[in-house]
Amino acid sequence: MNNLYVYCEIEDGIVADVSLELLTKGRSLASTLGCKVEAVAIGHKLDGVAGQVFPYGADVLHLFDDARLNPYTSLPHTSILVKLFEEEKPQIALMGATSIGRDLGPRVSSALGSGLTADCTSLEIGNHEEKKENKTYKNLLYQIRPAFGGNIIATIINPECRPQMATVREGVMKKEIRNAAHKGEVKEHDVTKYVSDTDFVVNVISRQMEKSKTNIKAAPVIVAGGYGVGSKENFQLLHDLAAVIGGEVGGSRAAVDAGFTEHERQIGQTGVTVRPKLYIACGISGQIQHIAGMQESSIIISINNDPTAPINTIADYVITGTVEDVIPKMIKYYKKNTK
């Protein structure tokens, strides 16, 4: 009763990174609240899920294993979560802001009348004082996300309804093993008690899945360019530098919109969130929408011909100059001083 629940996305028996990130964050939140973290796995052939989620802090794993539940379809997964939450009455429920989470979250929250905050970038526990009613709400979930195109950061609370539901973008939370030897309780549920035949009116005949050719989320070094790079041709300099130092190339939304680079390389609020060891920002002004997607980088180097660019305020090192002048020198120096 009143624990914190995380819905785990699973593909081919592997728990998605965003779910492990939420278990890591959920463990931190649950420790503050003094409650348990419970994971929910829905699908087929889920034998290996327990070994994946318990090291990240899950105390309980709810298993719903049925061949009809894989691949994901909206209705049965919604029915299972709605009935499970009605039975268990969690105080918080989290899921990834993925294509699945964005489909499932609103359905579940609507059925429960609980409300939902989408695309959160931070979660915290805190209190709220309602001065008109002279009432204080304790230990609420602060659901924090950019709003109005990223121009402000909104903190949203849900004082009355439960569960407090949120979807969280992949990459904004750290994925961290809490205890590799930790073991929790596995609860295997009878799926037939949670679904009906009408939940399976949609039958997936075939699936076409293509993995992205780039993997900037996992890259330890990222060379990112903005509109200030100037052209698609100049963006090739970033690729040259990335090739020399073993990194990946990313871009701001402005650079993507201008056609300088592909959308799959977009970093920021409307792209992917990254946290590399080294982030080299080239010709990026530093709008809040972009900073939200890379501010957790260990070291940030800014290359910009505008010394007052906002990106410089969060950069560890600032190089004032044009991309055309600085990047070739970096490539030449690196080649000269490495074996």
RODO-2510 file (C-alpha; in nm, 4 decimals, decimal comma):
residues 339
     n   res          X          Y          Z
     1     m     0,0000     0,0000     0,0000
     2     n     0,1157     0,3501    -0,0897
     3     n     0,4488     0,2439    -0,2368
     4     l     0,6228     0,3824    -0,5454
     5     y     0,5654     0,1912    -0,8699
     6     v     0,7733     0,1872    -1,1892
     7     y     0,6361     0,0432    -1,5134
     8     c     0,9183    -0,1402    -1,6905
     9     e     0,9392    -0,1429    -2,0675
    10     i     1,0759    -0,4717    -2,1990
    11     e     1,1967    -0,5720    -2,5446
    12     d     1,3251    -0,9260    -2,6067
    13     g     1,3541    -0,9851    -2,2324
    14     i     1,5708    -0,6751    -2,1798
    15     v     1,4484    -0,3962    -1,9510
    16     a     1,4792    -0,0559    -2,1183
    17     d     1,7399     0,1890    -1,9906
    18     v     1,4732     0,4490    -1,9106
    19     s     1,3046     0,2004    -1,6749
    20     l     1,6325     0,1287    -1,4951
    21     e     1,6898     0,5030    -1,4673
    22     l     1,3462     0,5398    -1,3077
    23     l     1,4174     0,2554    -1,0642
    24     t     1,7372     0,4339    -0,9618
    25     k     1,5516     0,7623    -0,9087
    26     g     1,2548     0,5809    -0,7546
    27     r     1,4837     0,4219    -0,4960
    28     s     1,6070     0,7672    -0,3951
    29     l     1,2526     0,9063    -0,3712
    30     a     1,1293     0,6002    -0,1803
    31     s     1,4095     0,6333     0,0728
    32     t     1,2929     0,9891     0,1427
    33     l     0,9323     0,8723     0,1756
    34     g     1,0133     0,5606     0,3753
    35     c     0,8323     0,3292     0,1322
    36     k     0,9139     0,0450    -0,1075
    37     v     0,9878     0,0503    -0,4807
    38     e     0,7747    -0,1917    -0,6810
    39     a     0,8413    -0,2728    -1,0471
    40     v     0,5770    -0,3903    -1,2932
    41     a     0,6737    -0,6138    -1,5871
    42     i     0,4098    -0,7038    -1,8476
    43     g     0,4919    -0,9274    -2,1437
    44     h     0,6095    -1,2790    -2,2217
    45     k     0,9136    -1,4849    -2,1226
    46     l     1,0008    -1,2572    -1,8339
    47     d     1,2247    -1,5008    -1,6421
    48     g     1,5291    -1,2750    -1,6564
    49     v     1,3590    -0,9520    -1,5498
    50     a     1,4034    -1,0007    -1,1739
    51     g     1,7803    -1,0208    -1,2081
    52     q     1,7773    -0,6932    -1,3983
    53     v     1,5540    -0,4795    -1,1755
    54     f     1,6484    -0,5860    -0,8223
    55     p     2,0081    -0,4516    -0,8371
    56     y     1,8621    -0,1086    -0,9176
    57     g     1,6643    -0,0965    -0,5956
    58     a     1,3304    -0,2658    -0,6655
    59     d     1,1888    -0,4360    -0,3551
    60     v     0,8979    -0,6091    -0,5289
    61     l     0,8468    -0,7234    -0,8901
    62     h     0,4951    -0,7765    -1,0255
    63     l     0,5037    -1,0201    -1,3176
    64     f     0,2264    -1,0490    -1,5762
    65     d     0,3457    -1,3181    -1,8177
    66     d     0,1265    -1,4144    -2,1120
    67     a     0,2061    -1,4706    -2,4795
    68     r    -0,0753    -1,2339    -2,5753
    69     l     0,0926    -0,9450    -2,3908
    70     n     0,3910    -0,9311    -2,6250
    71     p     0,4428    -0,7134    -2,8223
    72     y     0,2912    -0,4130    -2,6460
    73     t    -0,0665    -0,3185    -2,7276
    74     s    -0,2574    -0,0452    -2,5495
    75     l    -0,5690    -0,2127    -2,4104
    76     p    -0,4360    -0,5128    -2,2122
    77     h    -0,1468    -0,3210    -2,0611
    78     t    -0,3855    -0,0427    -1,9595
    79     s    -0,6316    -0,2859    -1,8016
    80     i    -0,3570    -0,4558    -1,6025
    81     l    -0,2093    -0,1324    -1,4647
    82     v    -0,5480     0,0209    -1,3843
    83     k    -0,6651    -0,2845    -1,1879
    84     l    -0,3274    -0,3338    -1,0205
    85     f    -0,3186     0,0291    -0,9067
    86     e    -0,6790     0,0080    -0,7843
    87     e    -0,5773    -0,2908    -0,5721
    88     e    -0,2399    -0,1698    -0,4476
    89     k    -0,3084     0,2072    -0,4285
    90     p     0,0439     0,3373    -0,4971
    91     q     0,1237     0,6949    -0,4023
    92     i     0,3537     0,7438    -0,7040
    93     a     0,3648     0,5772    -1,0469
    94     l     0,6423     0,6442    -1,2989
    95     m     0,7070     0,5406    -1,6587
    96     g     0,9293     0,6492    -1,9437
    97     a     0,8300     0,9314    -2,1767
    98     t     0,8694     0,6954    -2,4722
    99     s     0,6218     0,6047    -2,7441
   100     i     0,4854     0,3368    -2,5111
   101     g     0,4810     0,5562    -2,2006
   102     r     0,3140     0,8420    -2,3861
   103     d     0,0417     0,6023    -2,4988
   104     l    -0,0015     0,4111    -2,1745
   105     g     0,0378     0,6860    -1,9136
   106     p    -0,2570     0,9047    -2,0202
   107     r    -0,4849     0,6009    -2,0536
   108     v    -0,4083     0,4799    -1,7022
   109     s    -0,4223     0,8232    -1,5384
   110     s    -0,7517     0,9031    -1,7123
   111     a    -0,9098     0,5769    -1,5978
   112     l    -0,7969     0,6417    -1,2408
   113     g    -0,8768     1,0151    -1,2478
   114     s    -0,5311     1,0863    -1,1129
   115     g    -0,3783     1,3278    -1,3635
   116     l    -0,0330     1,2993    -1,5169
   117     t     0,2676     1,5224    -1,5821
   118     a     0,4422     1,4352    -1,9090
   119     d     0,8070     1,4659    -2,0102
   120     c     0,9487     1,5456    -1,6671
   121     t     1,3175     1,6275    -1,6424
   122     s     1,3409     1,6145    -1,2627
   123     l     1,1524     1,4614    -0,9689
   124     e     1,1773     1,5645    -0,6048
   125     i     0,9865     1,5209    -0,2779
   126     g     0,8629     1,8278    -0,0937
   127     n     0,5775     1,9977     0,0898
   128     h     0,3132     2,2421    -0,0297
   129     e     0,1199     2,4983     0,1713
   130     e    -0,2301     2,5948     0,0539
   131     k    -0,2722     2,9342     0,2181
   132     k    -0,6399     2,9814     0,1260
   133     e    -0,7343     2,6570     0,2980
   134     n    -0,4673     2,6924     0,5663
   135     k    -0,3549     2,3399     0,4836
   136     t    -0,0124     2,1850     0,4363
   137     y     0,0473     1,8839     0,2136
   138     k     0,3556     1,6833     0,3070
   139     n     0,5779     1,4596     0,0956
   140     l     0,4319     1,5454    -0,2429
   141     l     0,6014     1,4519    -0,5690
   142     y     0,7398     1,7630    -0,7358
   143     q     0,7029     1,6900    -1,1070
   144     i     0,9427     1,9274    -1,2804
   145     r     0,9480     1,9938    -1,6543
   146     p     1,0151     2,2716    -1,9068
   147     a     0,7038     2,4651    -2,0146
   148     f     0,6105     2,7314    -2,2701
   149     g     0,8674     2,6068    -2,5190
   150     g     1,1315     2,5711    -2,2509
   151     n     1,1168     2,9363    -2,1469
   152     i     1,0230     2,8468    -1,7900
   153     i     1,0621     2,5464    -1,5641
   154     a     0,7294     2,4370    -1,4148
   155     t     0,6932     2,2471    -1,0882
   156     i     0,3648     2,0565    -1,0872
   157     i     0,2033     1,8914    -0,7868
   158     n    -0,1000     1,6715    -0,7307
   159     p    -0,2087     1,7189    -0,3682
   160     e    -0,5313     1,5187    -0,3622
   161     c    -0,5445     1,2433    -0,6264
   162     r    -0,3424     0,9225    -0,6244
   163     p    -0,1284     0,7909    -0,7691
   164     q     0,0850     1,0907    -0,8546
   165     m     0,1805     0,9959    -1,2104
   166     a     0,4630     1,1192    -1,4314
   167     t     0,6456     1,0187    -1,7455
   168     v     1,0171     1,0950    -1,7543
   169     r     1,2431     1,1462    -2,0531
   170     e     1,5154     0,8929    -2,1183
   171     g     1,8617     1,0012    -2,0114
   172     v     1,7682     1,2757    -1,7639
   173     m     1,8080     1,0420    -1,4652
   174     k     2,1222     0,8458    -1,3828
   175     k     2,1120     0,4684    -1,4179
   176     e     2,3043     0,3338    -1,1223
   177     i     2,3199    -0,0101    -0,9604
   178     r     2,2403     0,0211    -0,5910
   179     n     2,3359    -0,3290    -0,4788
   180     a     2,4275    -0,6025    -0,7262
   181     a     2,3386    -0,8706    -0,4702
   182     h     2,0005    -0,7251    -0,3719
   183     k     1,7074    -0,9659    -0,3958
   184     g     1,3415    -0,8737    -0,3771
   185     e     1,0013    -1,0385    -0,3774
   186     v     0,8509    -1,1652    -0,7033
   187     k     0,4716    -1,1648    -0,7321
   188     e     0,3388    -1,3631    -1,0278
   189     h    -0,0159    -1,2600    -1,1173
   190     d    -0,2924    -1,4486    -1,2954
   191     v    -0,3286    -1,2390    -1,6115
   192     t    -0,6845    -1,3623    -1,6777
   193     k    -0,8059    -1,1769    -1,3670
   194     y    -0,6866    -0,8452    -1,5076
   195     v    -0,7814    -0,8620    -1,8756
   196     s    -1,0809    -0,9632    -2,0857
   197     d    -1,1119    -1,0949    -2,4410
   198     t    -1,2102    -0,7476    -2,5625
   199     d    -0,8654    -0,6200    -2,4587
   200     f    -0,7149    -0,8271    -2,7386
   201     v    -0,9169    -0,6937    -3,0315
   202     v    -0,5926    -0,5597    -3,1805
   203     n    -0,3571    -0,8258    -3,3112
   204     v    -0,0035    -0,7296    -3,4159
   205     i     0,0661    -0,9185    -3,7392
   206     s     0,4221    -0,7992    -3,7961
   207     r     0,6703    -0,5451    -3,6669
   208     q     0,9380    -0,3554    -3,8556
   209     m     1,2100    -0,2198    -3,6285
   210     e     1,5252    -0,0451    -3,7392
   211     k     1,7969     0,0568    -3,4988
   212     s     1,9385     0,4042    -3,5258
   213     k     2,2727     0,4291    -3,7024
   214     t     2,3944     0,6746    -3,4390
   215     n     2,4147     0,6231    -3,0657
   216     i     2,4916     0,9609    -2,9182
   217     k     2,3265     0,8697    -2,5855
   218     a     2,6073     0,6271    -2,5044
   219     a     2,8934     0,8291    -2,6563
   220     p     3,1618     0,9342    -2,4025
   221     v     3,2608     1,2297    -2,6244
   222     i     3,0185     1,4457    -2,8229
   223     v     3,1000     1,7258    -3,0646
   224     a     2,7784     1,9251    -3,1064
   225     g     2,7052     2,2058    -3,3472
   226     g     2,4474     2,4822    -3,3531
   227     y     2,3179     2,7291    -3,6068
   228     g     2,6367     2,9272    -3,5576
   229     v     2,8336     2,6561    -3,7407
   230     g     2,6983     2,8264    -4,0515
   231     s     2,6458     2,5486    -4,3040
   232     k     2,6220     2,1774    -4,3696
   233     e     2,9717     2,1923    -4,5160
   234     n     3,1109     2,3417    -4,1950
   235     f     2,9399     2,0634    -4,0006
   236     q     3,1807     1,8245    -4,1726
   237     l     3,4546     1,9812    -3,9583
   238     l     3,2698     1,8530    -3,6517
   239     h     3,2598     1,5036    -3,8026
   240     d     3,6331     1,5271    -3,8726
   241     l     3,7069     1,6261    -3,5119
   242     a     3,4774     1,3552    -3,3749
   243     a     3,6522     1,0939    -3,5898
   244     v     3,9920     1,1987    -3,4576
   245     i     3,9001     1,1998    -3,0867
   246     g     3,6627     0,9011    -3,0948
   247     g     3,3371     1,0871    -3,0444
   248     e     2,9910     1,1286    -3,1934
   249     v     2,8378     1,4344    -3,3570
   250     g     2,5244     1,6010    -3,2218
   251     g     2,3312     1,9146    -3,3049
   252     s     2,0967     2,1725    -3,1622
   253     r     1,7401     2,2061    -3,2852
   254     a     1,8346     2,5168    -3,4819
   255     a     2,1059     2,3227    -3,6643
   256     v     1,8670     2,0376    -3,7408
   257     d     1,5939     2,2756    -3,8603
   258     a     1,8475     2,4449    -4,0879
   259     g     1,9342     2,1104    -4,2452
   260     f     2,2935     2,1051    -4,1171
   261     t     2,2525     1,7588    -3,9583
   262     e     2,0016     1,4763    -3,9103
   263     h     1,7146     1,4819    -3,6592
   264     e     1,8429     1,1658    -3,4880
   265     r     2,1440     1,3694    -3,3747
   266     q     1,9340     1,6415    -3,2103
   267     i     2,0184     1,7112    -2,8468
   268     g     1,7889     1,9024    -2,6144
   269     q     1,4356     1,9240    -2,4893
   270     t     1,2870     1,7992    -2,8167
   271     g     1,5761     1,5636    -2,8935
   272     v     1,7783     1,3267    -2,6763
   273     t     1,9361     1,3879    -2,3382
   274     v     2,3071     1,3076    -2,3073
   275     r     2,5647     1,3071    -2,0281
   276     p     2,9054     1,2386    -2,1894
   277     k     3,2434     1,2768    -2,0245
   278     l     3,3278     1,5531    -2,2742
   279     y     3,0854     1,7806    -2,4601
   280     i     3,2265     2,0232    -2,7173
   281     a     2,9633     2,2833    -2,8103
   282     c     3,0426     2,4518    -3,1413
   283     g     2,8477     2,7608    -3,2467
   284     i     2,5700     2,6850    -2,9955
   285     s     2,4130     2,9886    -2,8297
   286     g     2,2841     2,7920    -2,5308
   287     q     1,9061     2,8237    -2,5224
   288     i     1,7443     2,6537    -2,2229
   289     q     1,5883     2,3915    -2,4519
   290     h     1,9352     2,2727    -2,5554
   291     i     2,0980     2,3068    -2,2140
   292     a     1,8279     2,0810    -2,0657
   293     g     1,9620     1,7983    -2,2802
   294     m     2,3353     1,8252    -2,2040
   295     q     2,3948     2,0130    -1,8791
   296     e     2,4906     1,6932    -1,6920
   297     s     2,8004     1,6474    -1,9115
   298     s     3,1169     1,6035    -1,7034
   299     i     3,3241     1,8591    -1,8961
   300     i     3,1811     2,1204    -2,1342
   301     i     3,3933     2,3127    -2,3836
   302     s     3,2288     2,6008    -2,5686
   303     i     3,3613     2,7246    -2,9030
   304     n     3,1810     3,0456    -2,9924
   305     n     3,2642     3,3780    -3,1532
   306     d     3,0276     3,5500    -2,9068
   307     p     3,1909     3,5734    -2,5629
   308     t     2,8528     3,6551    -2,4056
   309     a     2,6731     3,3457    -2,5398
   310     p     2,4597     3,1808    -2,2652
   311     i     2,6335     2,8453    -2,3215
   312     n     2,9532     2,9997    -2,1848
   313     t     2,7984     3,0392    -1,8389
   314     i     2,7804     2,6608    -1,7899
   315     a     3,0970     2,5725    -1,9835
   316     d     3,4105     2,4596    -1,8015
   317     y     3,6286     2,6003    -2,0793
   318     v     3,5466     2,8732    -2,3323
   319     i     3,7269     2,9212    -2,6637
   320     t     3,6346     3,2478    -2,8328
   321     g     3,6595     3,2133    -3,2076
   322     t     3,4931     3,0762    -3,5187
   323     v     3,4449     2,7065    -3,5834
   324     e     3,6358     2,7389    -3,9113
   325     d     3,9445     2,8684    -3,7266
   326     v     3,9365     2,6634    -3,4058
   327     i     3,8345     2,3126    -3,5154
   328     p     4,1129     2,2587    -3,7760
   329     k     4,3692     2,3665    -3,5156
   330     m     4,2247     2,1223    -3,2614
   331     i     4,2398     1,8397    -3,5160
   332     k     4,5991     1,9249    -3,6124
   333     y     4,7126     1,9541    -3,2493
   334     y     4,5438     1,6306    -3,1449
   335     k     4,6981     1,4347    -3,4329
   336     k     5,0399     1,5787    -3,3544
   337     n     5,0312     1,5010    -2,9819
   338     t     4,8811     1,1520    -2,9807
   339     k     5,0424     0,8243    -3,0696
***
